[in-house]
Amino acid sequence: MERAHAAPGGVIVDAVWPAEGAGREAILVLAGATLIALSAQLRIVLPFSLVPITGQTFAIFLLAAAFGSRRGTATVMTYLAMGLSGLPVFSSAAPGLAALASPTAGYLMGFVPAAFLVGWLSERGASRSRWSTAGSMIAGSAVLFACGAVWLARFVGWDNVLATGVLPFLPGDALKIALATLALPAAWKLIGARGPRP
């Protein structure tokens, strides 16, 4: 019997749950935003940095790759709206609008373009192999670090921004990227082995 495979384009969630409708989209976005909020509570505080290491970046990039650009961006924006409305979902910034004045505000805002980029690349097949997955995650991280560093420089100065807002997080990001390169292609392989769902 011929084995069915997912089409070269598309993202994981559409291959697993191909149904359409506003209800499905709302469930995915709200579930994704909740997962990001939970992952943000997994954090390691660095004594020499105003920015902690958290699990939310890993969750955001995985969701963006699995959801695609528009749905992934909507998920991140929903998460940000939750935090800005006062819910305690951010890892280090104060909840509510005060988060926009915190040292980590640049990273929070950087989640949006970073998620869009990772999702956009995934829609073009980037999540199907280890190397392309790594490339998309590195690209997303570069966007996130750029946004975060520009804002953080207001608090620590340009001379210190790399040492406090970028370099300490590179080993952790490398681990997250390595995990993503295992998880995403493996998910596609499983989908291809099982065949598309009706």
C-alpha positions in Angstrom: 0.0 0.0 0.0 1.3 3.4 -0.9 2.3 5.6 2.0 0.7 9.0 2.3 2.9 12.0 3.0 2.2 15.6 4.0 2.6 18.1 1.2 5.9 20.0 1.0 4.2 23.2 2.1 2.1 23.9 5.2 2.7 23.6 8.9 2.3 20.8 11.4 -0.9 21.9 13.0 -2.7 22.0 9.7 -1.5 18.5 8.8 -2.6 17.1 12.2 -5.9 19.1 12.5 -6.9 20.2 9.0 -10.4 21.3 9.9 -11.2 25.0 9.4 -13.2 27.5 11.3 -13.0 30.3 13.8 -13.6 28.0 16.7 -10.5 26.0 15.8 -8.4 29.1 15.4 -9.5 30.4 18.8 -8.7 27.2 20.5 -5.3 27.0 19.0 -4.4 30.6 19.8 -5.7 30.5 23.4 -4.0 27.2 24.0 -0.7 28.4 22.6 -0.8 31.7 24.6 -1.5 29.7 27.8 1.5 27.4 27.0 3.7 30.5 26.5 2.5 31.9 29.8 3.3 28.6 31.6 6.7 28.3 30.0 7.6 31.9 31.0 7.5 30.8 34.7 10.4 28.4 34.0 13.2 30.8 34.6 16.8 31.1 35.7 17.8 34.5 37.2 21.3 35.6 36.3 22.9 37.8 39.0 24.7 39.9 36.4 21.8 40.5 34.0 18.4 42.2 34.1 17.0 39.5 31.8 16.4 36.0 33.0 16.7 32.8 31.0 13.2 31.4 30.5 11.4 28.7 28.6 9.1 31.1 26.8 11.4 31.6 23.8 11.5 27.9 23.2 7.7 27.7 23.4 7.2 30.7 21.1 9.5 29.4 18.4 8.0 25.8 18.5 4.5 27.2 18.3 5.4 29.6 15.5 6.9 26.7 13.5 3.9 24.5 14.2 1.2 27.2 13.7 2.6 29.3 10.9 3.2 33.0 10.6 -0.2 34.5 11.1 -1.5 32.1 13.7 1.8 32.1 15.5 1.9 35.9 15.6 -1.7 36.0 16.8 -0.8 33.6 19.6 2.1 35.8 20.7 0.0 38.9 20.6 -2.6 37.2 22.7 0.0 36.3 25.2 1.3 39.9 25.3 -2.3 41.2 25.7 -2.8 38.9 28.7 0.3 40.3 30.4 -0.4 43.9 29.5 -4.0 43.5 30.9 -2.5 42.7 34.3 -2.3 38.9 34.3 1.0 37.7 35.9 2.2 35.8 32.8 5.5 37.6 32.1 8.7 36.0 33.3 10.3 39.1 34.9 8.5 42.2 33.9 5.8 43.6 36.1 2.3 42.7 34.8 0.3 45.4 33.1 1.4 48.4 31.1 4.4 48.8 33.4 6.0 46.0 31.5 6.5 48.3 28.6 8.9 50.4 30.7 10.9 47.5 32.0 14.4 46.4 30.8 12.8 43.3 29.1 10.2 45.2 27.1 12.3 45.0 23.9 12.4 41.2 24.2 8.6 41.1 24.8 7.9 43.2 21.7 10.6 41.3 19.7 8.6 38.1 20.2 6.1 39.3 17.6 8.4 39.7 14.5 10.5 36.7 15.6 7.5 34.5 15.8 6.3 35.8 12.4 9.7 35.0 10.8 9.9 31.5 12.2 6.4 30.8 11.2 6.9 32.2 7.7 10.0 30.1 7.2 8.2 27.0 8.5 5.4 27.6 5.9 8.1 27.2 3.3 9.4 23.9 4.6 12.0 25.1 7.2 10.7 22.8 9.9 11.1 19.6 7.9 14.8 19.1 8.2 17.3 19.6 11.0 19.5 22.1 9.2 16.6 24.3 8.0 15.0 24.1 11.4 18.2 25.3 13.0 18.5 28.1 10.4 14.9 29.3 11.1 15.5 29.3 14.9 18.8 31.2 14.5 17.1 33.8 12.3 14.2 34.2 14.9 16.7 34.5 17.7 18.7 37.1 15.8 15.5 39.2 15.4 14.7 38.8 19.1 18.1 39.7 20.3 18.2 42.7 18.1 14.9 44.1 19.5 15.8 43.2 23.0 19.4 44.6 22.9 18.3 48.0 21.4 15.9 48.5 24.3 18.1 47.1 27.0 20.9 49.5 26.0 18.8 52.3 27.5 19.3 50.7 30.9 22.8 49.3 30.8 24.5 51.3 28.0 25.7 50.1 24.7 29.1 49.1 26.2 27.4 46.5 28.4 24.4 45.3 26.3 26.2 42.3 24.7 27.6 41.1 28.1 24.2 41.4 29.9 21.6 40.9 27.2 23.0 38.6 24.5 26.1 36.6 25.4 24.7 34.9 28.6 21.8 33.5 26.7 23.7 32.0 23.7 24.4 28.6 25.4 20.7 28.2 26.4 19.6 29.2 23.0 21.9 26.7 21.4 20.3 24.0 23.6 16.8 25.2 22.6 17.7 25.1 18.9 19.1 21.6 19.3 15.9 20.4 20.9 13.8 22.1 18.1 15.9 20.4 15.4 15.0 17.1 16.9 11.3 17.7 17.7 10.0 19.4 14.6 11.5 17.1 11.9 10.5 14.1 14.0 6.9 15.4 14.2 6.8 15.7 10.4 8.2 12.2 10.0 5.5 10.8 12.3 2.8 12.7 10.3 4.2 11.3 7.1 4.2 7.7 8.5 0.7 7.9 9.8 -0.7 9.7 6.7 -2.8 12.9 6.6 -5.9 12.9 8.9 -9.3 13.2 7.3 
